[in-house]
Amino acid sequence: MQTRKIPHPGWNLEYLMFLFTRLSGLAFFLLAIIGVMAALLMGARYQMDLGTLMRWTFFPNPNHVLDSDIPDVTFGWDNGFWQIMQFLIIFFGGTHGLNGLRVVLEDYVHRPFWQIVIKLLIFVLWIFMILVAVFVVLGS
């Protein structure tokens, strides 16, 4: 009688991206809760409607209120913590979304050459998106 070898899953890129997708989804919830709670603690419940509050939750930027009826709120929002929050949201959101796009496209593209081309294009798009996001966050 011959015994067969049982394959053991390893730490390859596919498994790491599977874990990242799950963890980044949880990170979205955590970042959203932090953003909403901080906004409410800084007085947003009196100064903003729900749509503006949600926009600020996912992209807190004190320059969003330049030509609006909202009073000057740059005191609480204009610091490095919110820039880090923006970077985290953009990184998690972009990487999560582009990884999902990669997985869907791999289901439809079966030739290895085109899979490599698609992965390369998605990677270049990811790098470009992160660079533009850094420019926008630091420039605003």
C-alpha positions in Angstrom: 0.0 0.0 0.0 1.3 3.4 -1.0 0.7 6.5 1.1 0.0 9.8 -0.7 1.6 13.0 0.2 -0.8 15.6 1.6 -0.1 19.0 0.2 0.4 21.7 2.8 -0.7 25.3 1.9 2.2 27.7 2.0 2.6 31.4 2.3 2.4 32.4 -1.3 1.2 35.7 -2.8 -2.3 34.4 -3.5 -2.8 33.4 0.1 -1.4 36.7 1.4 -3.7 38.7 -0.9 -6.6 36.5 0.3 -5.8 37.4 3.9 -5.2 41.1 2.9 -8.6 41.4 1.3 -10.3 40.1 4.4 -8.2 42.3 6.8 -8.6 45.4 4.6 -12.4 45.0 4.7 -12.2 45.0 8.5 -9.8 48.0 8.4 -12.4 50.0 6.4 -14.9 49.5 9.2 -12.4 50.5 11.8 -11.3 53.6 9.9 -14.9 54.6 9.2 -15.8 54.3 12.9 -12.8 56.3 13.9 -13.6 59.0 11.3 -17.3 59.3 12.3 -16.7 59.3 16.0 -13.9 61.9 15.7 -16.1 64.1 13.5 -19.0 63.9 16.0 -16.7 64.6 18.9 -15.3 67.7 17.1 -18.8 69.1 16.6 -19.8 67.8 13.2 -23.3 66.9 14.4 -24.0 70.7 14.6 -22.1 71.8 11.6 -22.6 69.1 8.8 -25.3 67.2 7.1 -25.0 63.4 6.8 -23.6 63.5 3.3 -20.8 65.9 4.2 -20.1 63.8 7.3 -19.7 60.7 5.2 -17.4 62.5 2.7 -15.2 63.7 5.6 -15.2 60.2 7.2 -13.5 58.7 4.1 -11.5 61.7 3.0 -11.1 64.2 5.8 -9.7 67.3 4.3 -10.1 70.8 5.8 -10.1 72.4 2.4 -13.4 70.8 1.5 -15.3 73.6 3.3 -13.8 76.7 1.7 -16.9 77.8 -0.1 -19.7 76.3 2.0 -21.9 77.2 4.9 -19.9 75.1 7.3 -17.9 77.2 9.8 -14.1 77.0 10.0 -13.3 73.5 11.1 -9.6 73.4 10.2 -8.6 73.4 13.9 -9.6 69.8 14.5 -9.0 68.4 11.0 -5.8 70.0 9.9 -3.1 67.8 11.4 -1.0 64.8 10.5 -3.4 62.2 12.0 -6.0 62.9 9.3 -3.4 62.7 6.6 -2.4 59.3 7.8 -6.1 58.3 7.9 -6.4 59.4 4.3 -3.3 57.4 3.2 -4.6 54.3 5.0 -8.1 54.6 3.4 -6.6 55.2 -0.1 -4.1 52.3 0.3 -6.6 49.8 1.7 -9.3 50.9 -0.7 -7.1 50.9 -3.8 -5.3 47.7 -3.0 -8.5 45.9 -2.0 -10.3 47.0 -5.2 -7.5 46.3 -7.6 -6.9 42.9 -6.0 -10.6 42.1 -6.5 -10.3 43.2 -10.2 -7.3 40.9 -10.6 -9.2 38.0 -9.2 -12.2 38.6 -11.4 -10.1 39.0 -14.5 -8.1 35.8 -13.8 -11.4 33.9 -13.8 -12.0 35.0 -17.4 -8.5 35.1 -18.8 -7.0 31.6 -19.0 -3.8 32.1 -21.1 -0.7 32.5 -18.9 0.7 35.3 -21.1 -2.4 37.5 -20.8 -2.6 36.8 -17.1 0.9 38.2 -16.7 0.0 41.2 -18.8 -3.1 41.9 -16.8 -1.2 41.5 -13.5 1.4 43.9 -14.8 -1.1 46.5 -15.9 -3.0 46.3 -12.6 0.3 46.7 -10.7 1.2 49.8 -12.8 -2.3 51.2 -12.2 -1.9 50.6 -8.5 1.5 52.4 -8.3 0.1 55.3 -10.3 -3.0 55.5 -8.1 -0.9 55.6 -4.9 1.4 58.3 -6.3 -1.5 60.5 -7.3 -3.2 59.9 -4.0 0.0 61.0 -2.1 0.2 64.1 -4.3 -3.5 65.0 -3.6 -3.3 64.4 0.1 0.0 66.3 0.6 -1.0 69.0 -1.8 -4.3 69.9 -0.2 
